[in-house]
Amino acid sequence: MDAYYVEVELLTRPELRGRKIIVAQDSGRSVVLSASYEARADGVRSAMPLARARQASPDAVVIPPSMELYREFSRRIMAYFDTITDSVEQLSVDEAFLDLTGSRRRLGGPEQIGAKIRREIREEFALPATVGIADRKFIAKIASTRAKPDGLLLVPPHRRLEFLHGLPVTAMWGVGAKTAESLKAFGITTVLQLAQTPEPALRRRFGVTGTALHRLAWGEDAREVQPHRIEKSIGAEETFAVDVEDEATLRAELLRLSHRVAARLRESGVSAEGISLKLRYSDFETLTRSSTLSHPTHSALAIYSRVLGLLERLGQRAQSVRLVGIRAERLVDEGGSLQLSFDRTETNWLDAETALDAIAKKFPQVQTAPAALLRPRREDPGLESS
């Protein structure tokens, strides 16, 4: 999807179309989640600190993110993809791989199907989509990026290497800023140079990463579309706008995060066998602590209880807290073997949490939360979600 968060916001703010738009929490420490192409022309990029984005594009409009709306459109778009093929691998809220092998007899050639997808997404959701088509996943990924905004690019097999070798190495999937710097120091700035560098030399310099990149530079990628990719973990974290020392505020946020993670576990149909706590202090020192649960769970109460234990294990905090996060790990399918808790309290709470899920699904405009989170707080530290 093109500038997905921005485009979804424009559905309810059509008067802003054509303006410079930044989607971000409007606070000092937030980062850019998405930017319109007009703002990108000023140098605004995703993950850029909002303060720097404001300097680059001072006349841009800042819109706070509507995460539930983005997820709802994502569910509908992914459901549409299921009508094209039964082989869909969702990468993120706004991106997916589709294997068209079994759809060609019914829907036509790849380019015809790609055009159909773009047209029907526009008609049904009023959103633009960019399509990259290739016989290799990573080339399709690159092609979709090169086709932005709102375009389609087909890379046929016989032009695979011609396409790849004409690209800068930064276009390669998996080459971030640090890897690009290391490759540049080695004299490599293009995919062609990467391909022409002997693989043993790359392996000696970059290890297994060098070998993998060399293979990709020659179009070698055997990865298939994985329709039901199981998430390895599900987490949530919050960055405080003002560093927090108050224990009650910290515990309240851990309770909020526990419910957020538990709801995501239940929505995904999985339970966690392990829980980890992440704490970042004001000097950016980051600590993590993990624990194995006695039985898999998707209960907020069980998660919160374990997280409080992990917090106590950290001992007395010498600094205020900048960020706190919770991650559910070692996920297991609920349909598999699942040992139930003998703790009646946990079972009762889980019943209540499941009821809250049903309420939220039926009445999305209603916000539900534990009573402890509804009490007036002595100070509002201001939070930025991620």
C-alpha positions, 0 to 999 in steps of 0.5 A, a space after each residue: 500500500 502507498 503511504 498507507 497511514 496517510 491515505 487511510 487518514 485522507 479518507 476522512 480528511 479529503 480536504 487535506 489531499 495534496 498537502 504535506 502530511 505527517 502521521 505521528 503522535 504530536 509530542 516531543 519524542 515521537 517519530 514519524 510513522 508515515 508521510 505524504 509524498 508531498 512531505 517526503 519531497 522535503 526530506 521527511 521519512 518514516 522513523 525520523 524524529 518528529 522534531 526533525 521532520 518539523 524542521 524539514 517541513 515546517 508547514 506540514 500537518 501532523 495527524 495523530 495515528 488511528 491504529 485501530 482504523 489501520 488494522 481494520 482496513 488491513 484485515 479487509 484488504 487481506 481478506 480481499 487478497 484471499 479472493 485472488 489466491 489462497 497463498 497469501 503471506 502478510 508481511 505487515 499491516 500494509 504489505 503482503 506476498 501473493 503466489 499467483 501460480 494457482 490463479 493464472 488459469 482463472 484470472 489471467 497473466 501476472 500483469 493482468 492480475 496485478 492490474 486487477 488488484 490495483 483497480 479493485 483495491 482502489 474501487 473497494 477501499 479508495 486506497 492506492 496500491 503498488 504492485 511488484 511482480 517477479 518469480 522471486 520474492 525479494 525481486 517482487 519486493 524491490 519491484 514494488 518499491 521501485 514502482 511507487 507511488 501507485 504503480 505496477 512493475 513486472 520483472 520477467 525472468 529473462 530480465 531478472 539480472 538486468 533489473 538487479 544489476 542496474 540497482 544501487 546496493 541500498 535497494 537490496 532487501 535486507 541492506 540497511 544503513 549499517 550494511 550499506 556503509 560496510 559494503 561501501 567501505 569494501 568498494 561496493 555501492 551497486 548490486 552489479 559490483 556485489 555480484 562481481 565480487 568473489 563470494 569467498 571474499 564477501 564471506 571472509 569480510 561479512 560472514 554468512 551475510 556476505 554469502 547470502 547477499 552474493 546469492 541474492 545479487 545473482 537472483 538466487 532466492 528459493 524462498 516460497 510464499 508462506 501463507 500461514 506464517 506464525 509470529 514468533 512473538 507479540 509485544 507492545 511498548 510505550 515511550 514516556 514523554 516525560 521520564 517516569 519515577 513513580 512506581 504507580 504510573 509504571 505499574 499502570 502502564 505495565 497493566 495496560 500493556 499486558 491487556 494490549 498484548 493479551 488481546 493480540 494473542 487472543 486475536 491471533 489464536 495463540 498463547 505464550 509460553 514465555 514473557 519478557 520485560 523491557 526497561 529503558 532508562 533516561 540515559 538510554 541503558 536498556 535492560 530485558 528480563 525473561 521468564 518461562 510460564 508454568 503453562 501457555 497463556 493469553 490472559 492479561 492477568 497472568 502476563 501482568 503478574 509475571 511482568 511484576 515479578 520481572 520488575 521486582 527482579 530488577 531491584 531498586 531503580 537508580 534512574 527514571 524510566 524512559 520506555 517500558 515494553 512487554 513481549 509474549 514469546 514462544 507462541 503456541 497454537 491454541 488448537 494444539 496441546 494446551 495445559 490449562 491453569 488450575 488457578 480459578 482466579 486466572 480463569 475468571 479473569 480470562 472469561 472477563 477478558 474474552 467478554 471484553 474482546 467481544 464487546 470491542 469487536 461489536 462496538 469498536 467505538 467503545 473503549 474498555 479497560 480495567 478499573 485501575 486504569 480508569 482512575 484519575 492519575 496524579 500526573 499524565 506522563 504523556 505516552 507514545 505508542 509503538 
